């Protein structure tokens, strides 16, 4: 059956289904599925539909009526890592690092907007003409960003960053050549010894994934508090964990709970460590203060193109929420953060650890850094795959007190 015939038949069957179901009785998914199946089987004889076409039509109509329409099979497809929808007629996906345009479309912009409303409503978020931008998540933790007209000129825009069904582990990252076993072992001991670690990198460099992997090294007898704009972290080996998520204000402009509010509250919850999904603004000061007030072993991430760039961005974030002198801010940063891990996405689309750096302190108006591991590019193969490795520098680690306090031989 050609695409036009199929689309017309699906629309016709949907209309019959809608007239056949009494929506006032709040039908279940099973009720609707049974009605769709019955009508499709009747039409199958009339239109000579094959068994496989029949099943596809049933699934398409059910997804359109009860789930997320053409979005549902994309979410169910584990090989897809990103879904990008630029208006109802432009659907793109990322698979194996490559972006592909799909031959698929929503009925119209209104249908797409209704799906966006359904997604954000399930996590108590709202999006409308007066507040047309929202961050949310799916039930599986996938990150969602939506923008509505008039801000989005293409029509309703939806971006979904999907996360693997099973959380990423350091072993898998080693297998994918994102880092070397030697560096992974050093990071494991750093996490156990409660070094404060900050992960930075550009968009899509794998910061949240790497944070998840590092969290597997946290001893299971510790109490952890996680703080995120939209809950994405998948920490599975810690039984004593409190997960907190921000909340937008309501239609009256009240009830907003920010990352800053959650960080301040977390200090009263007796955490051994605090994990902040990402710092973007003034909450950077609260994160630094938490790290400086006995919550060693805390972890966080931020956008930065290098370790030095990340330090400058942290200064700017803190300045956006306070009038502290720059000298005092740099003292705060250098005393709070012990280790910075810089991630990058190379031109062959691979994600690599590019640098692991120790923060030494603040001297001569600068935060001193001590690079421990650096990624050295060695060329590329015929198929443009980058050849390179994360190598240990000749620099010795200076701040080894936490290793000694934990009874760990640092070996760095």
JOHUZI-V673609 format. One line per field, one symbol per residue. ss: DSSP state (a for helix, b for strand, c for the rest). phi: phi as a letter, one per 30 degrees, with the letter a starting at -180 (. if undefined). burial: 1 if it has 9 or more other ideal C-beta (glycine too) atoms within 8 Angstrom, else 0. A space follows every 10 residues. Layout:
# JOHUZI-V673609
ss->???
phi->???
burial->???
This chain:
# JOHUZI-V673609
ss->ccaaaaaaaa aaaaaaaaaa ccaaacccaa aaaaaaaaaa aaaaaaaccc aaaaaaaaaa aaaaaaccca aaaaaacccb bbbbbbcccc bbbbbccbbb bcccccccaa aaaaaaaaaa accccccccc ccbbbbbccc ccbbbbbccc ccccccbbbb bcccccccca aaaaaccccc aaaaaaaaaa aaccccbbbb bcccccaaaa aaaaaccccc cccbbbbbcc cccccccccc bbbbbcbccc ccccccbcaa aaaaaacccc ccbbbbcccc ccaaaaaaaa acccccccbb bbbcccaaaa aaaaaaaaac cccccaaaaa aaaaaaccbb bbbbbccccc bbbbbbbbbb bbbccbbbbb bbbbbbbbbb cccccbbbbb bbcccccccc aaaaaccccc cc
phi->.ddddddddd dddddddddd ccdddhdded eddddddddd ddddddchdd dddddddedd ddddcbbchd dddddddddd cbbbccidcb cbbcbhiccb dcdbadeadd dddddddddd ddchcbbadd bdbbcbaddd jedbbbbcdd ddddjecbbb cdcdecedcd edddddidac dddddddedd dddiddcccb lddidjdddd dedddddded ccccccbbdb dbdbccccdc bccbbdbddd dcibidbced dddddddcch ddbccceacb addedddddd ddcjcdidba badadadddd ddddeddddd bacedeeddd deddddccbc cccbcdddid cbdcabbccd kcbhibddcb dcbbdcdckb ddciddcabd cddddddcdc edddddicdd hc
burial->0000110011 0111011000 1000000000 1110111011 1011001010 0011001111 1111100111 1111100001 0111101101 1111100000 0000010010 1110111111 1010111000 1111111100 1111111110 0100111111 1110001101 0111000111 0011111111 1111111111 1100111111 1111111100 0111111111 1110100100 1101010100 0000000011 1110111010 1011111110 0111111111 1000111111 1111011011 1011101110 1001000011 1111011111 1111110101 1111111111 0100001111 1111100000 0000010101 1000001001 0110010101 00
